Amino acid sequence: MTLLDIGEVAGRSGLAASALRFYERKGLIQAEGRNGLRRAYRPETLERLALITCARDAGFTLSEIAAFLRAGPADTGLRERMAAKEREVSRKVAQLTRLRDSLRHAAVCEHDPFVECPEFKQALGRVPEG
């Protein structure tokens, strides 16, 4: 099995080596061995780091991520928390989509001021569609 040293994992994941060591201390990832004095990881660690990064960006705490990584199908409490987090993320996605659409319109809008443009307001979600 080919192992990746900490520098390569850091480079490919976009995370600092110190973050990898921190995640290891928190039990989120695990070094498979050493390459001299440097930690070495299985290639699958990159997938786990991508999941951790995505979850962090979505607002999950490290303890929530750790619970998620350990959970099995019978963990109904975690499933309920995941469903609640999914609803929260969906609300954020909808909000960001409205913001993106309003900014897209504002970039080409001729209305003066453009923030009072009916199309801008509708894209932002401040007024209902007519």
ChimeraX commands (.cxc) that place a marker at each C-alpha (Angstrom):
marker #1 position 0.00,0.00,0.00 radius 0.5
marker #1 position 1.27,3.45,-0.94 radius 0.5
marker #1 position 1.15,5.97,1.87 radius 0.5
marker #1 position 1.17,9.73,1.51 radius 0.5
marker #1 position 3.34,11.75,3.83 radius 0.5
marker #1 position 1.86,14.64,5.76 radius 0.5
marker #1 position 3.31,17.24,3.37 radius 0.5
marker #1 position 1.66,15.61,0.37 radius 0.5
marker #1 position -1.66,15.25,2.18 radius 0.5
marker #1 position -1.45,18.89,3.25 radius 0.5
marker #1 position -0.69,20.01,-0.29 radius 0.5
marker #1 position -3.41,17.94,-1.92 radius 0.5
marker #1 position -6.06,18.76,0.69 radius 0.5
marker #1 position -5.25,22.45,0.96 radius 0.5
marker #1 position -4.95,22.12,4.74 radius 0.5
marker #1 position -1.93,23.00,6.84 radius 0.5
marker #1 position 0.06,20.15,8.34 radius 0.5
marker #1 position -0.82,21.57,11.76 radius 0.5
marker #1 position -4.53,21.15,10.91 radius 0.5
marker #1 position -3.89,17.52,10.00 radius 0.5
marker #1 position -2.14,16.90,13.30 radius 0.5
marker #1 position -5.02,18.66,15.11 radius 0.5
marker #1 position -7.61,16.51,13.30 radius 0.5
marker #1 position -5.59,13.46,14.23 radius 0.5
marker #1 position -5.60,14.46,17.92 radius 0.5
marker #1 position -9.37,14.92,17.68 radius 0.5
marker #1 position -9.75,11.43,16.21 radius 0.5
marker #1 position -11.06,12.61,12.83 radius 0.5
marker #1 position -8.20,11.10,10.85 radius 0.5
marker #1 position -5.52,8.56,11.64 radius 0.5
marker #1 position -1.91,8.27,10.50 radius 0.5
marker #1 position -1.11,4.85,9.15 radius 0.5
marker #1 position 2.57,5.04,9.95 radius 0.5
marker #1 position 5.64,7.19,9.53 radius 0.5
marker #1 position 7.92,8.12,6.70 radius 0.5
marker #1 position 11.00,8.90,8.73 radius 0.5
marker #1 position 9.78,11.41,11.29 radius 0.5
marker #1 position 6.82,12.49,9.16 radius 0.5
marker #1 position 3.33,11.06,9.57 radius 0.5
marker #1 position 2.04,9.00,6.66 radius 0.5
marker #1 position -1.60,8.54,5.69 radius 0.5
marker #1 position -3.60,6.24,3.50 radius 0.5
marker #1 position -4.82,7.86,0.26 radius 0.5
marker #1 position -8.42,7.51,1.51 radius 0.5
marker #1 position -7.60,10.15,4.11 radius 0.5
marker #1 position -7.98,12.76,1.35 radius 0.5
marker #1 position -11.64,11.77,0.92 radius 0.5
marker #1 position -12.23,12.02,4.64 radius 0.5
marker #1 position -10.56,15.43,4.74 radius 0.5
marker #1 position -12.79,16.60,1.88 radius 0.5
marker #1 position -15.83,15.51,3.90 radius 0.5
marker #1 position -14.51,17.23,7.03 radius 0.5
marker #1 position -13.83,20.45,5.11 radius 0.5
marker #1 position -17.27,20.40,3.50 radius 0.5
marker #1 position -18.94,19.78,6.87 radius 0.5
marker #1 position -16.94,22.58,8.51 radius 0.5
marker #1 position -17.91,24.95,5.70 radius 0.5
marker #1 position -21.55,23.98,6.26 radius 0.5
marker #1 position -21.28,24.95,9.92 radius 0.5
marker #1 position -20.76,21.59,11.61 radius 0.5
marker #1 position -18.61,21.61,14.73 radius 0.5
marker #1 position -15.70,19.22,15.06 radius 0.5
marker #1 position -17.60,17.24,17.67 radius 0.5
marker #1 position -20.59,16.92,15.31 radius 0.5
marker #1 position -18.26,15.77,12.54 radius 0.5
marker #1 position -16.60,13.23,14.85 radius 0.5
marker #1 position -20.02,11.85,15.82 radius 0.5
marker #1 position -21.03,11.67,12.18 radius 0.5
marker #1 position -17.86,9.78,11.25 radius 0.5
marker #1 position -18.48,7.21,14.02 radius 0.5
marker #1 position -22.23,6.83,13.51 radius 0.5
marker #1 position -23.99,3.73,12.32 radius 0.5
marker #1 position -27.51,3.20,11.00 radius 0.5
marker #1 position -28.94,2.67,14.51 radius 0.5
marker #1 position -27.89,6.11,15.77 radius 0.5
marker #1 position -31.32,7.74,15.58 radius 0.5
marker #1 position -30.31,10.77,17.64 radius 0.5
marker #1 position -27.57,11.61,15.18 radius 0.5
marker #1 position -29.92,11.04,12.26 radius 0.5
marker #1 position -32.34,13.58,13.77 radius 0.5
marker #1 position -29.52,16.10,14.21 radius 0.5
marker #1 position -28.39,15.47,10.63 radius 0.5
marker #1 position -31.94,16.05,9.36 radius 0.5
marker #1 position -32.11,19.34,11.29 radius 0.5
marker #1 position -28.72,20.38,9.91 radius 0.5
marker #1 position -29.91,19.49,6.40 radius 0.5
marker #1 position -32.87,21.85,6.80 radius 0.5
marker #1 position -30.54,24.58,8.03 radius 0.5
marker #1 position -28.16,24.05,5.11 radius 0.5
marker #1 position -31.09,24.07,2.67 radius 0.5
marker #1 position -32.22,27.44,4.06 radius 0.5
marker #1 position -28.71,28.81,3.63 radius 0.5
marker #1 position -28.49,27.48,0.08 radius 0.5
marker #1 position -31.82,29.13,-0.78 radius 0.5
marker #1 position -30.65,32.41,0.78 radius 0.5
marker #1 position -27.34,32.33,-1.09 radius 0.5
marker #1 position -29.11,31.46,-4.34 radius 0.5
marker #1 position -31.36,34.51,-3.93 radius 0.5
marker #1 position -28.31,36.65,-3.19 radius 0.5
marker #1 position -26.46,35.29,-6.24 radius 0.5
marker #1 position -29.45,35.97,-8.48 radius 0.5
marker #1 position -29.86,39.51,-7.15 radius 0.5
marker #1 position -26.16,40.26,-7.60 radius 0.5
marker #1 position -26.24,38.83,-11.10 radius 0.5
marker #1 position -29.11,41.18,-11.93 radius 0.5
marker #1 position -27.52,44.17,-10.16 radius 0.5
marker #1 position -24.39,43.77,-12.26 radius 0.5
marker #1 position -26.35,44.68,-15.41 radius 0.5
marker #1 position -29.29,46.66,-14.00 radius 0.5
marker #1 position -29.95,50.18,-15.30 radius 0.5
marker #1 position -32.44,51.10,-12.56 radius 0.5
marker #1 position -31.44,54.08,-10.42 radius 0.5
marker #1 position -30.78,53.09,-7.66 radius 0.5
marker #1 position -30.59,49.46,-8.66 radius 0.5
marker #1 position -31.49,48.26,-5.13 radius 0.5
marker #1 position -34.98,49.66,-5.78 radius 0.5
marker #1 position -35.34,47.74,-9.03 radius 0.5
marker #1 position -38.37,45.42,-8.87 radius 0.5
marker #1 position -36.41,42.61,-10.55 radius 0.5
marker #1 position -33.56,43.02,-8.05 radius 0.5
marker #1 position -35.99,42.93,-5.13 radius 0.5
marker #1 position -37.73,39.88,-6.52 radius 0.5
marker #1 position -34.43,38.05,-7.03 radius 0.5
marker #1 position -33.42,38.91,-3.49 radius 0.5
marker #1 position -36.74,37.61,-2.24 radius 0.5
marker #1 position -37.95,40.85,-0.65 radius 0.5
marker #1 position -41.10,41.00,-2.75 radius 0.5
marker #1 position -43.30,38.15,-3.96 radius 0.5
marker #1 position -43.41,37.22,-7.61 radius 0.5
marker #1 position -46.30,38.97,-9.35 radius 0.5
marker link #1:1,2 radius 0.2
marker link #1:2,3 radius 0.2
marker link #1:3,4 radius 0.2
marker link #1:4,5 radius 0.2
marker link #1:5,6 radius 0.2
marker link #1:6,7 radius 0.2
marker link #1:7,8 radius 0.2
marker link #1:8,9 radius 0.2
marker link #1:9,10 radius 0.2
marker link #1:10,11 radius 0.2
marker link #1:11,12 radius 0.2
marker link #1:12,13 radius 0.2
marker link #1:13,14 radius 0.2
marker link #1:14,15 radius 0.2
marker link #1:15,16 radius 0.2
marker link #1:16,17 radius 0.2
marker link #1:17,18 radius 0.2
marker link #1:18,19 radius 0.2
marker link #1:19,20 radius 0.2
marker link #1:20,21 radius 0.2
marker link #1:21,22 radius 0.2
marker link #1:22,23 radius 0.2
marker link #1:23,24 radius 0.2
marker link #1:24,25 radius 0.2
marker link #1:25,26 radius 0.2
marker link #1:26,27 radius 0.2
marker link #1:27,28 radius 0.2
marker link #1:28,29 radius 0.2
marker link #1:29,30 radius 0.2
marker link #1:30,31 radius 0.2
marker link #1:31,32 radius 0.2
marker link #1:32,33 radius 0.2
marker link #1:33,34 radius 0.2
marker link #1:34,35 radius 0.2
marker link #1:35,36 radius 0.2
marker link #1:36,37 radius 0.2
marker link #1:37,38 radius 0.2
marker link #1:38,39 radius 0.2
marker link #1:39,40 radius 0.2
marker link #1:40,41 radius 0.2
marker link #1:41,42 radius 0.2
marker link #1:42,43 radius 0.2
marker link #1:43,44 radius 0.2
marker link #1:44,45 radius 0.2
marker link #1:45,46 radius 0.2
marker link #1:46,47 radius 0.2
marker link #1:47,48 radius 0.2
marker link #1:48,49 radius 0.2
marker link #1:49,50 radius 0.2
marker link #1:50,51 radius 0.2
marker link #1:51,52 radius 0.2
marker link #1:52,53 radius 0.2
marker link #1:53,54 radius 0.2
marker link #1:54,55 radius 0.2
marker link #1:55,56 radius 0.2
marker link #1:56,57 radius 0.2
marker link #1:57,58 radius 0.2
marker link #1:58,59 radius 0.2
marker link #1:59,60 radius 0.2
marker link #1:60,61 radius 0.2
marker link #1:61,62 radius 0.2
marker link #1:62,63 radius 0.2
marker link #1:63,64 radius 0.2
marker link #1:64,65 radius 0.2
marker link #1:65,66 radius 0.2
marker link #1:66,67 radius 0.2
marker link #1:67,68 radius 0.2
marker link #1:68,69 radius 0.2
marker link #1:69,70 radius 0.2
marker link #1:70,71 radius 0.2
marker link #1:71,72 radius 0.2
marker link #1:72,73 radius 0.2
marker link #1:73,74 radius 0.2
marker link #1:74,75 radius 0.2
marker link #1:75,76 radius 0.2
marker link #1:76,77 radius 0.2
marker link #1:77,78 radius 0.2
marker link #1:78,79 radius 0.2
marker link #1:79,80 radius 0.2
marker link #1:80,81 radius 0.2
marker link #1:81,82 radius 0.2
marker link #1:82,83 radius 0.2
marker link #1:83,84 radius 0.2
marker link #1:84,85 radius 0.2
marker link #1:85,86 radius 0.2
marker link #1:86,87 radius 0.2
marker link #1:87,88 radius 0.2
marker link #1:88,89 radius 0.2
marker link #1:89,90 radius 0.2
marker link #1:90,91 radius 0.2
marker link #1:91,92 radius 0.2
marker link #1:92,93 radius 0.2
marker link #1:93,94 radius 0.2
marker link #1:94,95 radius 0.2
marker link #1:95,96 radius 0.2
marker link #1:96,97 radius 0.2
marker link #1:97,98 radius 0.2
marker link #1:98,99 radius 0.2
marker link #1:99,100 radius 0.2
marker link #1:100,101 radius 0.2
marker link #1:101,102 radius 0.2
marker link #1:102,103 radius 0.2
marker link #1:103,104 radius 0.2
marker link #1:104,105 radius 0.2
marker link #1:105,106 radius 0.2
marker link #1:106,107 radius 0.2
marker link #1:107,108 radius 0.2
marker link #1:108,109 radius 0.2
marker link #1:109,110 radius 0.2
marker link #1:110,111 radius 0.2
marker link #1:111,112 radius 0.2
marker link #1:112,113 radius 0.2
marker link #1:113,114 radius 0.2
marker link #1:114,115 radius 0.2
marker link #1:115,116 radius 0.2
marker link #1:116,117 radius 0.2
marker link #1:117,118 radius 0.2
marker link #1:118,119 radius 0.2
marker link #1:119,120 radius 0.2
marker link #1:120,121 radius 0.2
marker link #1:121,122 radius 0.2
marker link #1:122,123 radius 0.2
marker link #1:123,124 radius 0.2
marker link #1:124,125 radius 0.2
marker link #1:125,126 radius 0.2
marker link #1:126,127 radius 0.2
marker link #1:127,128 radius 0.2
marker link #1:128,129 radius 0.2
marker link #1:129,130 radius 0.2
view
